[in-house]
Amino acid sequence: MPETGRPKTSDLSRKAQLRRAKRAQRERERRAGLVNVQLLLPQPVADKLKSIRGLPGFAEQLDTALDRVVLRIRDYPQLSDLAWNRTDEFIPANEAFRLYERNWRFVELDRLDGRERKLIDRLASEYGGGVINA
């Protein structure tokens, strides 16, 4: 009796073919700079992410949103000086504000660039009621 179904195109079993395809997909993603991140989130938040993850520009919009709450320390010279003893690359924005506030006497105002000035103004507005208690 002849076999039915799709013709055999490989000597590998279906399971081995699937394993190989998944490995190749992970390699393509790795070369593209993509990383799989697993998060434990409340169901409503997870549902929101699932519903928009495929939209064009999603990664860019998520990055913009994250930039409001997480800062790369080295992007801000004075913050980098204040955080000299930290090994983390990123710092939560509210923690950065507290660091600026606690160590304001060490901030060299004449060396602040426009970008860092805007950051400090934003942090003061969001976390300090518009002021830095120096």
C-alpha positions as CSV (number, residue, x, y, z in Angstrom):
1,M,0.0,0.0,0.0
2,P,1.5,3.4,-1.0
3,E,2.1,6.0,1.7
4,T,-0.2,8.9,1.8
5,G,0.5,12.5,2.9
6,R,3.3,14.8,1.9
7,P,6.3,13.3,0.2
8,K,9.4,12.7,2.2
9,T,12.0,15.4,1.4
10,S,14.5,14.6,4.2
11,D,16.0,11.6,5.9
12,L,15.4,13.3,9.3
13,S,12.3,12.6,11.3
14,R,9.6,15.3,11.5
15,K,10.7,16.0,15.1
16,A,14.3,16.5,14.1
17,Q,13.3,18.7,11.2
18,L,11.3,20.9,13.5
19,R,14.2,21.1,16.0
20,R,16.6,22.1,13.2
21,A,14.1,24.8,11.9
22,K,13.8,26.2,15.4
23,R,17.5,26.3,15.8
24,A,17.9,28.1,12.5
25,Q,15.2,30.6,13.4
26,R,16.9,31.4,16.8
27,E,20.2,31.9,14.9
28,R,18.6,34.3,12.4
29,E,17.1,36.2,15.3
30,R,20.4,36.3,17.2
31,R,22.2,37.7,14.1
32,A,19.4,40.3,13.7
33,G,20.1,41.4,17.3
34,L,16.8,40.1,18.7
35,V,16.6,38.6,22.2
36,N,13.7,36.7,23.6
37,V,12.6,38.1,27.0
38,Q,10.3,36.3,29.3
39,L,8.4,38.4,31.8
40,L,5.9,37.6,34.5
41,L,3.3,40.3,34.2
42,P,-0.3,40.8,35.5
43,Q,-2.8,39.4,33.0
44,P,-4.1,42.8,31.9
45,V,-0.6,44.1,31.2
46,A,0.4,40.9,29.3
47,D,-2.8,41.1,27.3
48,K,-2.0,44.7,26.2
49,L,1.5,43.7,25.1
50,K,0.2,40.7,23.2
51,S,-2.4,42.8,21.4
52,I,0.2,45.4,20.1
53,R,3.4,43.4,19.7
54,G,2.9,42.9,16.0
55,L,2.2,46.5,15.1
56,P,4.7,48.4,13.0
57,G,6.9,50.5,15.2
58,F,6.1,48.6,18.4
59,A,9.7,48.2,19.4
60,E,10.4,51.9,18.9
61,Q,7.4,52.9,20.9
62,L,8.2,50.6,23.7
63,D,11.8,51.9,23.7
64,T,10.5,55.5,24.0
65,A,8.2,54.5,26.8
66,L,11.1,52.8,28.6
67,D,13.3,55.8,28.2
68,R,11.0,57.7,30.5
69,V,11.4,55.3,33.4
70,V,14.9,53.8,32.8
71,L,18.1,55.8,32.1
72,R,21.4,54.7,30.7
73,I,23.9,56.0,33.2
74,R,26.8,56.7,30.8
75,D,24.5,58.9,28.6
76,Y,24.6,61.6,31.2
77,P,28.1,62.7,32.3
78,Q,27.2,64.2,35.7
79,L,24.9,61.2,36.5
80,S,27.8,59.0,35.5
81,D,30.1,60.8,38.0
82,L,27.5,60.5,40.8
83,A,27.0,56.8,40.1
84,W,30.7,56.0,39.9
85,N,30.3,53.1,42.3
86,R,27.5,51.4,40.4
87,T,28.1,48.5,38.1
88,D,24.7,48.5,36.4
89,E,24.3,50.1,33.0
90,F,20.8,51.4,33.7
91,I,19.1,53.1,36.6
92,P,15.4,53.7,37.3
93,A,14.5,57.3,36.7
94,N,13.2,57.9,40.2
95,E,16.4,56.5,41.6
96,A,18.4,58.8,39.4
97,F,16.4,61.7,40.6
98,R,17.2,60.7,44.3
99,L,20.8,60.4,43.4
100,Y,21.0,63.8,41.8
101,E,19.1,65.3,44.8
102,R,21.3,63.6,47.5
103,N,24.5,64.6,45.7
104,W,23.5,68.0,44.2
105,R,26.5,69.7,45.8
106,F,28.7,67.6,43.6
107,V,26.9,68.4,40.4
108,E,29.0,70.8,38.3
109,L,26.3,73.0,36.9
110,D,28.7,74.7,34.4
111,R,29.4,71.3,32.9
112,L,25.8,70.2,32.4
113,D,24.9,69.8,28.7
114,G,21.5,70.7,27.4
115,R,20.4,67.1,27.3
116,E,21.2,66.5,30.9
117,R,19.7,69.8,32.0
118,K,16.4,68.7,30.3
119,L,16.6,65.4,32.0
120,I,17.1,66.9,35.5
121,D,14.2,69.3,34.8
122,R,12.0,66.4,33.8
123,L,13.0,64.3,36.8
124,A,12.4,67.2,39.1
125,S,9.0,67.8,37.6
126,E,8.0,64.1,37.7
127,Y,9.5,63.0,41.0
128,G,10.2,66.2,43.0
129,G,7.2,68.4,42.5
130,G,9.3,70.7,40.2
131,V,12.1,71.2,42.6
132,I,15.4,69.6,43.7
133,N,15.8,69.6,47.5
134,A,19.5,70.3,47.6
